[in-house]
């Protein structure tokens, strides 16, 4: 507690301090200044212990160990031409090349079919439409004055306006 807080506690509220003429005004602290905040004036030793910083941290040691293991594996690993247990195990679990050739051939055929279908769709056109200048002329012809075979059956014809 600072001396201002102690004086305020002993003498009463801030109004009584302002009314007190024997006390200078510079010692007053208003509510907007440092009210309710912890003061950081005092120096307290931090009791927490932190790990020592250096080059040999656990992460760096793990990375160096892993890199050394990888280098040792590549240096002492058998070559691809040697017959050993690792290459026999890999060859026993691997899919034969004939199977992959069949899968690739089937994939190629399906891709070609899809390309052909896409080409049909992209090359599609609307059917031609015959536009008449006067579409009502279709209904004006007399059905009995036409020669045989010169007319077309228009019973199902729908004229679009």
Secondary structure, DSSP 4 states (H G I P E B T S, - for coil): --HHHHHHHHH-SHHHHHH-TTS-GGG---TTSSTTPPP--S--------PPPSS--HHHHHHHHHHHHHHHHHHHSPPTTS--HHHHHHHHHSPPHHHHHHHHHHHHHHHHHHHHHHHHHHH--PPP-PPPS-TTHHHHS-GGGSPTTS----TT-----
